[in-house]
Each structure stands twice: as C-alpha cells, then as structure tokens.
Amino acid sequence: MAETITVTYFAALVDRAGCRSERLEVAEATVGGLREAIAQRHGPRTGDLARLSAVLDEDRLLRDDAAPIGDEVDLLPPFAGG
C-alpha cells in the first residue's frame, strides 16, 4: 500500500530536486522506498545523491534501506567541511 511522505531537502539536494520540501508517494515507508521515489520523480542523478544521503526521522539518523520511516523526514546529503 502506497504512503505519502513529506521530505525536506538540504544542500545539493535542494538544487537537484528543484524544491526545498515536497510530498512523495512511496511504495513502502522505508529509507529505500523513499530513495526509489526520489529517483523516479527527479531522475537518476538525484537518485544517486539520495542513495548517498542519510534520512533524519525525528531524532534517528538512518542509512539502511530497510529502516522504516515516519511521514515527515529530512534528507541530508554528504557535507564537506571540517
């Protein structure tokens, strides 16, 4: 059953997605399901960056595709810096 997730993008993902936040329909409410929905909506380049990104769900930082997610998450790409 499809679910709707609100995702907020940060850094390079804002540029790639063309928006700061959006609602996505996902086949399953998991990190992998979210990444797949992003790739389908925004193309393979954005999908590749989403696969390298961590998902912040409340106070949990998730990277495992099988990890379940809530209905509002942040997507954090790798950041450079010191």
All heavy atoms as a GROMACS GRO file, in nm:
protein
  611
    1MET      N    1   0.084  -0.117   0.000
    1MET     CA    2   0.000   0.000   0.000
    1MET      C    3   0.089   0.125   0.000
    1MET      O    4   0.181   0.136   0.079
    1MET     CB    5  -0.090  -0.003   0.124
    1MET     CG    6  -0.165   0.125   0.143
    1MET     SD    7  -0.291   0.123   0.272
    1MET     CE    8  -0.210   0.054   0.412
    2ALA      N    9   0.063   0.217  -0.090
    2ALA     CA   10   0.142   0.339  -0.101
    2ALA      C   11   0.112   0.433   0.016
    2ALA      O   12   0.000   0.438   0.065
    2ALA     CB   13   0.113   0.408  -0.233
    3GLU      N   14   0.215   0.505   0.057
    3GLU     CA   15   0.202   0.603   0.164
    3GLU      C   16   0.260   0.735   0.115
    3GLU      O   17   0.343   0.738   0.024
    3GLU     CB   18   0.276   0.556   0.289
    3GLU     CG   19   0.218   0.428   0.347
    3GLU     CD   20   0.284   0.391   0.477
    3GLU    OE1   21   0.298   0.477   0.564
    3GLU    OE2   22   0.319   0.273   0.491
    4THR      N   23   0.220   0.845   0.178
    4THR     CA   24   0.271   0.976   0.142
    4THR      C   25   0.366   1.024   0.251
    4THR      O   26   0.331   1.022   0.369
    4THR     CB   27   0.156   1.077   0.122
    4THR    OG1   28   0.070   1.027   0.020
    4THR    CG2   29   0.211   1.212   0.080
    5ILE      N   30   0.484   1.065   0.209
    5ILE     CA   31   0.589   1.114   0.298
    5ILE      C   32   0.620   1.259   0.263
    5ILE      O   33   0.632   1.293   0.145
    5ILE     CB   34   0.719   1.031   0.282
    5ILE    CG1   35   0.693   0.881   0.298
    5ILE    CG2   36   0.829   1.080   0.375
    5ILE    CD1   37   0.656   0.837   0.435
    6THR      N   38   0.636   1.344   0.363
    6THR     CA   39   0.685   1.479   0.341
    6THR      C   40   0.835   1.478   0.364
    6THR      O   41   0.881   1.439   0.471
    6THR     CB   42   0.618   1.580   0.436
    6THR    OG1   43   0.477   1.578   0.413
    6THR    CG2   44   0.672   1.720   0.413
    7VAL      N   45   0.910   1.515   0.262
    7VAL     CA   46   1.056   1.516   0.270
    7VAL      C   47   1.107   1.658   0.253
    7VAL      O   48   1.060   1.732   0.167
    7VAL     CB   49   1.120   1.418   0.167
    7VAL    CG1   50   1.081   1.453   0.026
    7VAL    CG2   51   1.270   1.415   0.180
    8THR      N   52   1.201   1.696   0.340
    8THR     CA   53   1.269   1.825   0.330
    8THR      C   54   1.412   1.799   0.287
    8THR      O   55   1.480   1.714   0.346
    8THR     CB   56   1.266   1.899   0.466
    8THR    OG1   57   1.129   1.917   0.504
    8THR    CG2   58   1.334   2.034   0.455
    9TYR      N   59   1.453   1.869   0.183
    9TYR     CA   60   1.587   1.851   0.126
    9TYR      C   61   1.684   1.956   0.181
    9TYR      O   62   1.643   2.066   0.217
    9TYR     CB   63   1.582   1.865  -0.026
    9TYR     CG   64   1.493   1.764  -0.094
    9TYR    CD1   65   1.373   1.802  -0.153
    9TYR    CD2   66   1.528   1.630  -0.099
    9TYR    CE1   67   1.291   1.710  -0.216
    9TYR    CE2   68   1.447   1.536  -0.162
    9TYR     CZ   69   1.329   1.578  -0.220
    9TYR     OH   70   1.248   1.486  -0.281
   10PHE      N   71   1.811   1.922   0.181
   10PHE     CA   72   1.915   2.014   0.225
   10PHE      C   73   2.029   2.016   0.124
   10PHE      O   74   2.049   1.920   0.049
   10PHE     CB   75   1.969   1.971   0.363
   10PHE     CG   76   1.870   1.997   0.473
   10PHE    CD1   77   1.772   1.904   0.503
   10PHE    CD2   78   1.871   2.116   0.543
   10PHE    CE1   79   1.678   1.927   0.602
   10PHE    CE2   80   1.779   2.141   0.642
   10PHE     CZ   81   1.682   2.046   0.672
   11ALA      N   82   2.102   2.126   0.124
   11ALA     CA   83   2.224   2.144   0.043
   11ALA      C   84   2.200   2.110  -0.104
   11ALA      O   85   2.104   2.159  -0.163
   11ALA     CB   86   2.339   2.064   0.104
   12ALA      N   87   2.285   2.028  -0.163
   12ALA     CA   88   2.278   1.998  -0.307
   12ALA      C   89   2.147   1.934  -0.348
   12ALA      O   90   2.104   1.947  -0.463
   12ALA     CB   91   2.395   1.908  -0.347
   13LEU      N   92   2.080   1.867  -0.256
   13LEU     CA   93   1.952   1.803  -0.290
   13LEU      C   94   1.844   1.906  -0.322
   13LEU      O   95   1.755   1.880  -0.402
   13LEU     CB   96   1.906   1.710  -0.179
   13LEU     CG   97   1.975   1.575  -0.179
   13LEU    CD1   98   1.952   1.502  -0.048
   13LEU    CD2   99   1.929   1.490  -0.296
   14VAL      N  100   1.851   2.025  -0.262
   14VAL     CA  101   1.756   2.131  -0.295
   14VAL      C  102   1.770   2.168  -0.442
   14VAL      O  103   1.671   2.178  -0.515
   14VAL     CB  104   1.778   2.256  -0.206
   14VAL    CG1  105   1.688   2.371  -0.250
   14VAL    CG2  106   1.754   2.222  -0.059
   15ASP      N  107   1.894   2.184  -0.487
   15ASP     CA  108   1.919   2.217  -0.628
   15ASP      C  109   1.876   2.104  -0.720
   15ASP      O  110   1.813   2.127  -0.824
   15ASP     CB  111   2.067   2.247  -0.650
   15ASP     CG  112   2.112   2.373  -0.578
   15ASP    OD1  113   2.028   2.463  -0.556
   15ASP    OD2  114   2.231   2.381  -0.544
   16ARG      N  115   1.908   1.982  -0.685
   16ARG     CA  116   1.875   1.868  -0.771
   16ARG      C  117   1.724   1.845  -0.780
   16ARG      O  118   1.671   1.816  -0.886
   16ARG     CB  119   1.942   1.741  -0.721
   16ARG     CG  120   2.093   1.743  -0.726
   16ARG     CD  121   2.145   1.677  -0.853
   16ARG     NE  122   2.289   1.684  -0.860
   16ARG     CZ  123   2.371   1.583  -0.828
   16ARG    NH1  124   2.322   1.468  -0.787
   16ARG    NH2  125   2.500   1.599  -0.838
   17ALA      N  126   1.656   1.857  -0.667
   17ALA     CA  127   1.511   1.832  -0.665
   17ALA      C  128   1.432   1.952  -0.716
   17ALA      O  129   1.319   1.939  -0.758
   17ALA     CB  130   1.466   1.796  -0.524
   18GLY      N  131   1.495   2.070  -0.709
   18GLY     CA  132   1.426   2.191  -0.755
   18GLY      C  133   1.325   2.245  -0.654
   18GLY      O  134   1.241   2.328  -0.688
   19CYS      N  135   1.332   2.196  -0.531
   19CYS     CA  136   1.243   2.245  -0.426
   19CYS      C  137   1.305   2.215  -0.290
   19CYS      O  138   1.395   2.133  -0.278
   19CYS     CB  139   1.105   2.180  -0.437
   19CYS     SG  140   1.106   2.001  -0.422
   20ARG      N  141   1.258   2.284  -0.189
   20ARG     CA  142   1.307   2.264  -0.053
   20ARG      C  143   1.236   2.150   0.018
   20ARG      O  144   1.293   2.078   0.100
   20ARG     CB  145   1.288   2.395   0.025
   20ARG     CG  146   1.322   2.387   0.170
   20ARG     CD  147   1.469   2.412   0.189
   20ARG     NE  148   1.494   2.442   0.328
   20ARG     CZ  149   1.580   2.376   0.400
   20ARG    NH1  150   1.652   2.280   0.346
   20ARG    NH2  151   1.599   2.406   0.525
   21SER      N  152   1.108   2.132  -0.014
   21SER     CA  153   1.028   2.030   0.051
   21SER      C  154   0.918   1.985  -0.044
   21SER      O  155   0.872   2.064  -0.128
   21SER     CB  156   0.966   2.088   0.179
   21SER     OG  157   0.888   1.992   0.245
   22GLU      N  158   0.879   1.859  -0.033
   22GLU     CA  159   0.768   1.809  -0.114
   22GLU      C  160   0.709   1.685  -0.050
   22GLU      O  161   0.767   1.624   0.038
   22GLU     CB  162   0.814   1.777  -0.256
   22GLU     CG  163   0.911   1.662  -0.267
   22GLU     CD  164   0.954   1.636  -0.410
   22GLU    OE1  165   0.882   1.672  -0.505
   22GLU    OE2  166   1.065   1.578  -0.427
   23ARG      N  167   0.590   1.651  -0.098
   23ARG     CA  168   0.523   1.529  -0.055
   23ARG      C  169   0.541   1.426  -0.166
   23ARG      O  170   0.517   1.455  -0.282
   23ARG     CB  171   0.376   1.556  -0.027
   23ARG     CG  172   0.360   1.651   0.092
   23ARG     CD  173   0.216   1.688   0.120
   23ARG     NE  174   0.127   1.576   0.146
   23ARG     CZ  175   0.117   1.508   0.260
   23ARG    NH1  176   0.194   1.542   0.361
   23ARG    NH2  177   0.032   1.409   0.274
   24LEU      N  178   0.586   1.308  -0.126
   24LEU     CA  179   0.610   1.199  -0.222
   24LEU      C  180   0.528   1.077  -0.185
   24LEU      O  181   0.518   1.041  -0.067
   24LEU     CB  182   0.758   1.157  -0.221
   24LEU     CG  183   0.859   1.251  -0.282
   24LEU    CD1  184   0.999   1.199  -0.254
   24LEU    CD2  185   0.837   1.265  -0.430
   25GLU      N  186   0.473   1.013  -0.284
   25GLU     CA  187   0.407   0.885  -0.261
   25GLU      C  188   0.515   0.777  -0.274
   25GLU      O  189   0.586   0.771  -0.373
   25GLU     CB  190   0.296   0.863  -0.364
   25GLU     CG  191   0.210   0.745  -0.329
   25GLU     CD  192   0.086   0.740  -0.413
   25GLU    OE1  193   0.001   0.830  -0.398
   25GLU    OE2  194   0.075   0.646  -0.494
   26VAL      N  195   0.525   0.694  -0.172
   26VAL     CA  196   0.625   0.586  -0.170
   26VAL      C  197   0.554   0.452  -0.166
   26VAL      O  198   0.447   0.438  -0.106
   26VAL     CB  199   0.723   0.599  -0.051
   26VAL    CG1  200   0.802   0.728  -0.060
   26VAL    CG2  201   0.650   0.591   0.082
   27ALA      N  202   0.613   0.352  -0.230
   27ALA     CA  203   0.555   0.218  -0.230
   27ALA      C  204   0.559   0.158  -0.090
   27ALA      O  205   0.469   0.084  -0.050
   27ALA     CB  206   0.629   0.129  -0.329
   28GLU      N  207   0.666   0.189  -0.016
   28GLU     CA  208   0.677   0.144   0.123
   28GLU      C  209   0.747   0.253   0.202
   28GLU      O  210   0.836   0.321   0.150
   28GLU     CB  211   0.750   0.011   0.134
   28GLU     CG  212   0.890   0.012   0.081
   28GLU     CD  213   0.960  -0.123   0.093
   28GLU    OE1  214   0.906  -0.214   0.158
   28GLU    OE2  215   1.068  -0.136   0.036
   29ALA      N  216   0.709   0.269   0.327
   29ALA     CA  217   0.764   0.375   0.412
   29ALA      C  218   0.895   0.329   0.476
   29ALA      O  219   0.904   0.303   0.596
   29ALA     CB  220   0.663   0.417   0.518
   30THR      N  221   0.997   0.317   0.390
   30THR     CA  222   1.131   0.281   0.435
   30THR      C  223   1.229   0.377   0.370
   30THR      O  224   1.195   0.449   0.276
   30THR     CB  225   1.169   0.137   0.392
   30THR    OG1  226   1.170   0.132   0.249
   30THR    CG2  227   1.073   0.034   0.449
   31VAL      N  228   1.352   0.377   0.419
   31VAL     CA  229   1.457   0.458   0.357
   31VAL      C  230   1.471   0.422   0.209
   31VAL      O  231   1.476   0.510   0.122
   31VAL     CB  232   1.591   0.440   0.432
   31VAL    CG1  233   1.706   0.504   0.356
   31VAL    CG2  234   1.582   0.499   0.573
   32GLY      N  235   1.474   0.295   0.177
   32GLY     CA  236   1.486   0.251   0.038
   32GLY      C  237   1.367   0.293  -0.047
   32GLY      O  238   1.383   0.333  -0.162
   33GLY      N  239   1.247   0.284   0.010
   33GLY     CA  240   1.128   0.327  -0.063
   33GLY      C  241   1.130   0.474  -0.094
   33GLY      O  242   1.091   0.518  -0.203
   34LEU      N  243   1.179   0.554   0.002
   34LEU     CA  244   1.193   0.698  -0.020
   34LEU      C  245   1.296   0.726  -0.128
   34LEU      O  246   1.271   0.806  -0.220
   34LEU     CB  247   1.232   0.768   0.110
   34LEU     CG  248   1.259   0.918   0.099
   34LEU    CD1  249   1.134   0.993   0.060
   34LEU    CD2  250   1.316   0.970   0.230
   35ARG      N  251   1.410   0.662  -0.121
   35ARG     CA  252   1.515   0.684  -0.221
   35ARG      C  253   1.466   0.648  -0.360
   35ARG      O  254   1.494   0.720  -0.457
   35ARG     CB  255   1.639   0.603  -0.184
   35ARG     CG  256   1.712   0.658  -0.063
   35ARG     CD  257   1.822   0.565  -0.017
   35ARG     NE  258   1.905   0.628   0.086
   35ARG     CZ  259   1.981   0.562   0.169
   35ARG    NH1  260   1.989   0.430   0.161
   35ARG    NH2  261   2.053   0.625   0.260
   36GLU      N  262   1.392   0.540  -0.372
   36GLU     CA  263   1.338   0.498  -0.502
   36GLU      C  264   1.238   0.601  -0.556
   36GLU      O  265   1.240   0.635  -0.674
   36GLU     CB  266   1.273   0.360  -0.491
   36GLU     CG  267   1.217   0.310  -0.621
   36GLU     CD  268   1.321   0.292  -0.731
   36GLU    OE1  269   1.438   0.263  -0.700
   36GLU    OE2  270   1.285   0.309  -0.849
   37ALA      N  271   1.152   0.651  -0.469
   37ALA     CA  272   1.053   0.751  -0.511
   37ALA      C  273   1.121   0.879  -0.558
   37ALA      O  274   1.077   0.942  -0.656
   37ALA     CB  275   0.956   0.780  -0.396
   38ILE      N  276   1.228   0.918  -0.491
   38ILE     CA  277   1.303   1.038  -0.532
   38ILE      C  278   1.366   1.016  -0.668
   38ILE      O  279   1.360   1.103  -0.755
   38ILE     CB  280   1.409   1.074  -0.424
   38ILE    CG1  281   1.338   1.125  -0.298
   38ILE    CG2  282   1.508   1.177  -0.478
   38ILE    CD1  283   1.427   1.136  -0.177
   39ALA      N  284   1.426   0.900  -0.689
   39ALA     CA  285   1.488   0.870  -0.820
   39ALA      C  286   1.383   0.870  -0.931
   39ALA      O  287   1.408   0.921  -1.041
   39ALA     CB  288   1.561   0.736  -0.814
   40GLN      N  289   1.266   0.815  -0.904
   40GLN     CA  290   1.161   0.812  -1.005
   40GLN      C  291   1.111   0.951  -1.039
   40GLN      O  292   1.086   0.981  -1.155
   40GLN     CB  293   1.044   0.724  -0.958
   40GLN     CG  294   1.077   0.576  -0.960
   40GLN     CD  295   0.962   0.492  -0.908
   40GLN    OE1  296   0.855   0.541  -0.874
   40GLN    NE2  297   0.985   0.361  -0.903
   41ARG      N  298   1.097   1.036  -0.939
   41ARG     CA  299   1.044   1.170  -0.964
   41ARG      C  300   1.148   1.264  -1.023
   41ARG      O  301   1.117   1.344  -1.111
   41ARG     CB  302   0.990   1.232  -0.837
   41ARG     CG  303   0.941   1.376  -0.865
   41ARG     CD  304   0.863   1.438  -0.757
   41ARG     NE  305   0.730   1.381  -0.752
   41ARG     CZ  306   0.639   1.418  -0.664
   41ARG    NH1  307   0.668   1.511  -0.574
   41ARG    NH2  308   0.521   1.363  -0.662
   42HIS      N  309   1.273   1.256  -0.977
   42HIS     CA  310   1.373   1.356  -1.013
   42HIS      C  311   1.487   1.304  -1.101
   42HIS      O  312   1.576   1.380  -1.136
   42HIS     CB  313   1.431   1.420  -0.887
   42HIS     CG  314   1.329   1.494  -0.807
   42HIS    ND1  315   1.270   1.610  -0.850
   42HIS    CD2  316   1.271   1.466  -0.688
   42HIS    CE1  317   1.183   1.652  -0.760
   42HIS    NE2  318   1.181   1.566  -0.661
   43GLY      N  319   1.486   1.178  -1.135
   43GLY     CA  320   1.586   1.124  -1.225
   43GLY      C  321   1.704   1.058  -1.156
   43GLY      O  322   1.721   1.068  -1.034
   44PRO      N  323   1.787   0.991  -1.235
   44PRO     CA  324   1.895   0.910  -1.178
   44PRO      C  325   2.003   0.990  -1.106
   44PRO      O  326   2.058   0.942  -1.006
   44PRO     CB  327   1.953   0.836  -1.299
   44PRO     CG  328   1.906   0.911  -1.419
   44PRO     CD  329   1.778   0.978  -1.380
   45ARG      N  330   2.035   1.110  -1.151
   45ARG     CA  331   2.139   1.188  -1.080
   45ARG      C  332   2.095   1.222  -0.939
   45ARG      O  333   2.171   1.210  -0.844
   45ARG     CB  334   2.172   1.316  -1.157
   45ARG     CG  335   2.262   1.295  -1.276
   45ARG     CD  336   2.296   1.425  -1.345
   45ARG     NE  337   2.306   1.536  -1.250
   45ARG     CZ  338   2.409   1.618  -1.238
   45ARG    NH1  339   2.510   1.606  -1.319
   45ARG    NH2  340   2.410   1.714  -1.151
   46THR      N  341   1.971   1.265  -0.925
   46THR     CA  342   1.919   1.296  -0.792
   46THR      C  343   1.904   1.168  -0.711
   46THR      O  344   1.933   1.166  -0.591
   46THR     CB  345   1.784   1.370  -0.803
   46THR    OG1  346   1.804   1.485  -0.886
   46THR    CG2  347   1.735   1.415  -0.667
   47GLY      N  348   1.862   1.061  -0.777
   47GLY     CA  349   1.851   0.932  -0.709
   47GLY      C  350   1.985   0.884  -0.656
   47GLY      O  351   1.993   0.831  -0.545
   48ASP      N  352   2.091   0.903  -0.735
   48ASP     CA  353   2.225   0.864  -0.689
   48ASP      C  354   2.264   0.941  -0.564
   48ASP      O  355   2.319   0.885  -0.469
   48ASP     CB  356   2.329   0.887  -0.799
   48ASP     CG  357   2.316   0.789  -0.914
   48ASP    OD1  358   2.247   0.686  -0.897
   48ASP    OD2  359   2.375   0.815  -1.020
   49LEU      N  360   2.237   1.072  -0.562
   49LEU     CA  361   2.270   1.153  -0.444
   49LEU      C  362   2.183   1.112  -0.325
   49LEU      O  363   2.232   1.105  -0.212
   49LEU     CB  364   2.254   1.303  -0.474
   49LEU     CG  365   2.296   1.399  -0.364
   49LEU    CD1  366   2.439   1.373  -0.317
   49LEU    CD2  367   2.280   1.543  -0.411
   50ALA      N  368   2.057   1.080  -0.350
   50ALA     CA  369   1.970   1.034  -0.241
   50ALA      C  370   2.022   0.905  -0.180
   50ALA      O  371   2.012   0.884  -0.059
   50ALA     CB  372   1.827   1.016  -0.293
   51ARG      N  373   2.079   0.816  -0.262
   51ARG     CA  374   2.132   0.690  -0.211
   51ARG      C  375   2.254   0.711  -0.119
   51ARG      O  376   2.282   0.628  -0.033
   51ARG     CB  377   2.171   0.598  -0.326
   51ARG     CG  378   2.053   0.530  -0.390
   51ARG     CD  379   2.094   0.436  -0.502
   51ARG     NE  380   1.988   0.400  -0.593
   51ARG     CZ  381   1.925   0.481  -0.676
   51ARG    NH1  382   1.955   0.608  -0.679
   51ARG    NH2  383   1.829   0.438  -0.757
   52LEU      N  384   2.325   0.821  -0.140
   52LEU     CA  385   2.440   0.854  -0.055
   52LEU      C  386   2.400   0.932   0.070
   52LEU      O  387   2.482   0.955   0.158
   52LEU     CB  388   2.542   0.936  -0.135
   52LEU     CG  389   2.606   0.868  -0.255
   52LEU    CD1  390   2.690   0.968  -0.332
   52LEU    CD2  391   2.689   0.749  -0.210
   53SER      N  392   2.276   0.975   0.074
   53SER     CA  393   2.228   1.063   0.180
   53SER      C  394   2.173   0.986   0.299
   53SER      O  395   2.131   0.871   0.286
   53SER     CB  396   2.119   1.155   0.124
   53SER     OG  397   2.170   1.232   0.018
   54ALA      N  398   2.172   1.053   0.413
   54ALA     CA  399   2.111   0.997   0.534
   54ALA      C  400   1.972   1.057   0.552
   54ALA      O  401   1.945   1.170   0.511
   54ALA     CB  402   2.197   1.030   0.655
   55VAL      N  403   1.884   0.979   0.612
   55VAL     CA  404   1.749   1.023   0.640
   55VAL      C  405   1.738   1.053   0.789
   55VAL      O  406   1.771   0.968   0.872
   55VAL     CB  407   1.646   0.916   0.599
   55VAL    CG1  408   1.506   0.958   0.639
   55VAL    CG2  409   1.654   0.889   0.450
   56LEU      N  410   1.695   1.175   0.822
   56LEU     CA  411   1.673   1.213   0.961
   56LEU      C  412   1.523   1.203   0.988
   56LEU      O  413   1.443   1.275   0.927
   56LEU     CB  414   1.724   1.354   0.988
   56LEU     CG  415   1.711   1.404   1.132
   56LEU    CD1  416   1.795   1.317   1.226
   56LEU    CD2  417   1.755   1.549   1.141
   57ASP      N  418   1.486   1.110   1.074
   57ASP     CA  419   1.346   1.087   1.111
   57ASP      C  420   1.335   1.114   1.260
   57ASP      O  421   1.378   1.032   1.341
   57ASP     CB  422   1.306   0.944   1.076
   57ASP     CG  423   1.160   0.913   1.105
   57ASP    OD1  424   1.087   1.003   1.150
   57ASP    OD2  425   1.120   0.798   1.083
   58GLU      N  426   1.281   1.231   1.293
   58GLU     CA  427   1.280   1.280   1.431
   58GLU      C  428   1.423   1.286   1.482
   58GLU      O  429   1.502   1.363   1.432
   58GLU     CB  430   1.185   1.197   1.517
   58GLU     CG  431   1.041   1.212   1.474
   58GLU     CD  432   0.945   1.141   1.566
   58GLU    OE1  433   0.984   1.100   1.678
   58GLU    OE2  434   0.829   1.127   1.525
   59ASP      N  435   1.461   1.200   1.576
   59ASP     CA  436   1.598   1.203   1.629
   59ASP      C  437   1.681   1.084   1.582
   59ASP      O  438   1.789   1.058   1.634
   59ASP     CB  439   1.597   1.211   1.782
   59ASP     CG  440   1.531   1.090   1.847
   59ASP    OD1  441   1.466   1.011   1.775
   59ASP    OD2  442   1.543   1.075   1.969
   60ARG      N  443   1.632   1.011   1.482
   60ARG     CA  444   1.705   0.894   1.431
   60ARG      C  445   1.768   0.928   1.297
   60ARG      O  446   1.701   0.976   1.206
   60ARG     CB  447   1.610   0.775   1.412
   60ARG     CG  448   1.540   0.730   1.537
   60ARG     CD  449   1.443   0.616   1.513
   60ARG     NE  450   1.349   0.649   1.406
   60ARG     CZ  451   1.306   0.562   1.315
   60ARG    NH1  452   1.347   0.437   1.317
   60ARG    NH2  453   1.220   0.599   1.222
   61LEU      N  454   1.897   0.901   1.284
   61LEU     CA  455   1.969   0.918   1.158
   61LEU      C  456   1.980   0.781   1.093
   61LEU      O  457   2.043   0.691   1.148
   61LEU     CB  458   2.107   0.978   1.182
   61LEU     CG  459   2.182   1.025   1.058
   61LEU    CD1  460   2.104   1.138   0.989
   61LEU    CD2  461   2.320   1.073   1.095
   62LEU      N  462   1.918   0.766   0.976
   62LEU     CA  463   1.904   0.634   0.913
   62LEU      C  464   1.975   0.629   0.779
   62LEU      O  465   1.970   0.725   0.702
   62LEU     CB  466   1.755   0.603   0.892
   62LEU     CG  467   1.666   0.617   1.015
   62LEU    CD1  468   1.520   0.614   0.976
   62LEU    CD2  469   1.699   0.508   1.116
   63ARG      N  470   2.037   0.514   0.750
   63ARG     CA  471   2.101   0.491   0.620
   63ARG      C  472   2.061   0.358   0.559
   63ARG      O  473   2.072   0.338   0.440
   63ARG     CB  474   2.253   0.497   0.634
   63ARG     CG  475   2.302   0.634   0.673
   63ARG     CD  476   2.453   0.631   0.697
   63ARG     NE  477   2.495   0.752   0.763
   63ARG     CZ  478   2.546   0.855   0.701
   63ARG    NH1  479   2.563   0.854   0.572
   63ARG    NH2  480   2.583   0.962   0.767
   64ASP      N  481   2.015   0.266   0.640
   64ASP     CA  482   1.979   0.131   0.595
   64ASP      C  483   1.849   0.136   0.515
   64ASP      O  484   1.747   0.186   0.564
   64ASP     CB  485   1.963   0.041   0.717
   64ASP     CG  486   1.927  -0.102   0.680
   64ASP    OD1  487   1.919  -0.136   0.560
   64ASP    OD2  488   1.906  -0.181   0.774
   65ASP      N  489   1.850   0.085   0.392
   65ASP     CA  490   1.732   0.088   0.306
   65ASP      C  491   1.609   0.023   0.370
   65ASP      O  492   1.496   0.060   0.340
   65ASP     CB  493   1.761   0.020   0.172
   65ASP     CG  494   1.832   0.110   0.074
   65ASP    OD1  495   1.836   0.234   0.095
   65ASP    OD2  496   1.885   0.058  -0.026
   66ALA      N  497   1.629  -0.074   0.456
   66ALA     CA  498   1.517  -0.146   0.517
   66ALA      C  499   1.457  -0.072   0.638
   66ALA      O  500   1.350  -0.110   0.686
   66ALA     CB  501   1.560  -0.285   0.560
   67ALA      N  502   1.522   0.034   0.684
   67ALA     CA  503   1.475   0.105   0.803
   67ALA      C  504   1.341   0.173   0.777
   67ALA      O  505   1.324   0.244   0.678
   67ALA     CB  506   1.578   0.208   0.847
   68PRO      N  507   1.243   0.153   0.865
   68PRO     CA  508   1.114   0.220   0.848
   68PRO      C  509   1.126   0.369   0.879
   68PRO      O  510   1.211   0.409   0.960
   68PRO     CB  511   1.025   0.150   0.951
   68PRO     CG  512   1.117   0.093   1.052
   68PRO     CD  513   1.246   0.064   0.981
   69ILE      N  514   1.043   0.450   0.812
   69ILE     CA  515   1.043   0.594   0.835
   69ILE      C  516   0.902   0.642   0.863
   69ILE      O  517   0.804   0.579   0.825
   69ILE     CB  518   1.103   0.672   0.716
   69ILE    CG1  519   1.027   0.644   0.587
   69ILE    CG2  520   1.252   0.641   0.701
   69ILE    CD1  521   1.070   0.728   0.467
   70GLY      N  522   0.894   0.758   0.929
   70GLY     CA  523   0.765   0.821   0.957
   70GLY      C  524   0.718   0.902   0.838
   70GLY      O  525   0.775   0.895   0.728
   71ASP      N  526   0.617   0.984   0.859
   71ASP     CA  527   0.558   1.057   0.747
   71ASP      C  528   0.621   1.194   0.721
   71ASP      O  529   0.582   1.262   0.627
   71ASP     CB  530   0.406   1.069   0.764
   71ASP     CG  531   0.367   1.144   0.890
   71ASP    OD1  532   0.454   1.178   0.973
   71ASP    OD2  533   0.246   1.169   0.906
   72GLU      N  534   0.720   1.234   0.804
   72GLU     CA  535   0.796   1.357   0.780
   72GLU      C  536   0.943   1.330   0.809
   72GLU      O  537   0.978   1.291   0.920
   72GLU     CB  538   0.747   1.471   0.870
   72GLU     CG  539   0.609   1.520   0.835
   72GLU     CD  540   0.570   1.643   0.915
   72GLU    OE1  541   0.660   1.722   0.953
   72GLU    OE2  542   0.450   1.658   0.940
   73VAL      N  543   1.028   1.352   0.707
   73VAL     CA  544   1.172   1.326   0.722
   73VAL      C  545   1.253   1.436   0.655
   73VAL      O  546   1.202   1.510   0.571
   73VAL     CB  547   1.212   1.189   0.662
   73VAL    CG1  548   1.141   1.075   0.733
   73VAL    CG2  549   1.185   1.184   0.514
   74ASP      N  550   1.380   1.444   0.693
   74ASP     CA  551   1.477   1.531   0.627
   74ASP      C  552   1.576   1.442   0.554
   74ASP      O  553   1.613   1.335   0.605
   74ASP     CB  554   1.554   1.615   0.730
   74ASP     CG  555   1.464   1.709   0.808
   74ASP    OD1  556   1.360   1.751   0.754
   74ASP    OD2  557   1.498   1.739   0.923
   75LEU      N  558   1.620   1.485   0.436
   75LEU     CA  559   1.720   1.411   0.360
   75LEU      C  560   1.848   1.492   0.357
   75LEU      O  561   1.851   1.604   0.306
   75LEU     CB  562   1.669   1.382   0.218
   75LEU     CG  563   1.745   1.276   0.142
   75LEU    CD1  564   1.740   1.141   0.214
   75LEU    CD2  565   1.692   1.261   0.002
   76LEU      N  566   1.955   1.436   0.414
   76LEU     CA  567   2.081   1.505   0.434
   76LEU      C  568   2.190   1.444   0.346
   76LEU      O  569   2.237   1.334   0.374
   76LEU     CB  570   2.124   1.498   0.580
   76LEU     CG  571   2.019   1.540   0.683
   76LEU    CD1  572   2.064   1.504   0.822
   76LEU    CD2  573   1.988   1.687   0.670
   77PRO      N  574   2.233   1.516   0.242
   77PRO     CA  575   2.341   1.464   0.160
   77PRO      C  576   2.474   1.473   0.234
   77PRO      O  577   2.483   1.542   0.337
   77PRO     CB  578   2.340   1.556   0.037
   77PRO     CG  579   2.291   1.685   0.090
   77PRO     CD  580   2.190   1.648   0.197
   78PRO      N  581   2.577   1.406   0.183
   78PRO     CA  582   2.708   1.420   0.245
   78PRO      C  583   2.751   1.568   0.242
   78PRO      O  584   2.729   1.636   0.142
   78PRO     CB  585   2.800   1.336   0.156
   78PRO     CG  586   2.710   1.246   0.081
   78PRO     CD  587   2.580   1.318   0.067
   79PHE      N  588   2.805   1.615   0.352
   79PHE     CA  589   2.851   1.754   0.360
   79PHE      C  590   3.002   1.756   0.365
   79PHE      O  591   3.064   1.668   0.425
   79PHE     CB  592   2.799   1.820   0.489
   79PHE     CG  593   2.651   1.843   0.489
   79PHE    CD1  594   2.565   1.751   0.547
   79PHE    CD2  595   2.599   1.957   0.432
   79PHE    CE1  596   2.429   1.773   0.549
   79PHE    CE2  597   2.462   1.980   0.433
   79PHE     CZ  598   2.376   1.888   0.492
   80ALA      N  599   3.061   1.856   0.304
   80ALA     CA  600   3.206   1.878   0.314
   80ALA      C  601   3.230   1.978   0.425
   80ALA      O  602   3.143   2.056   0.461
   80ALA     CB  603   3.261   1.933   0.182
   81GLY      N  604   3.346   1.977   0.479
   81GLY     CA  605   3.376   2.075   0.582
   81GLY      C  606   3.463   2.015   0.690
   81GLY      O  607   3.499   1.899   0.686
   82GLY      N  608   3.490   2.095   0.788
   82GLY     CA  609   3.580   2.049   0.892
   82GLY      C  610   3.529   2.061   1.028
   82GLY      O  611   3.421   2.066   1.066
   0.00000   0.00000   0.00000
